[in-house]
Amino acid sequence: GVEESGLESVKLYPNPANDKIWMEGLEGEHEISIYNAMGIKVESVIKQNDFELSIDGLTAGLYLISIDGRHTMRFIKK
């Protein structure tokens, strides 16, 4: 069978972003990891439900955000 992660409805915005990103559609506690374009983890936090995350410390570029290591989304930091 196919395992459903329940993360298909998660929204990440704005994209591209300046200093903050928001994630909607999460329930419960999740490990959120951000990776740069080289695949290096630059941040990891535990968040609950919908949240905002400061990205003002990141340099401009393409990033991947991983939710519990199972679901990955892309965003651009301006």
Phi, psi and omega in degrees: 000169178258129179276127178270127181272340182076009184256003183294336183265006180291134179246137177239126181204161350287162179212106011285160184236156177263292186233347180217149170235152177242145174236132178237152175100006178264143174232135180084192184268137181219146172271122181250120179240139178246131180240142176280180183295341178274356180087013180268129178292124181251345179197146176213128181220160172255126181230158177238140175053208178289145183203166170246148183227127178285129177238018184294341178277352180273147174281161180299141178152187180269136179227155173248138176242127184249134178252112180056022180069010184246333187228128184238138176230157178251148170211159179246131174264123180282000000 
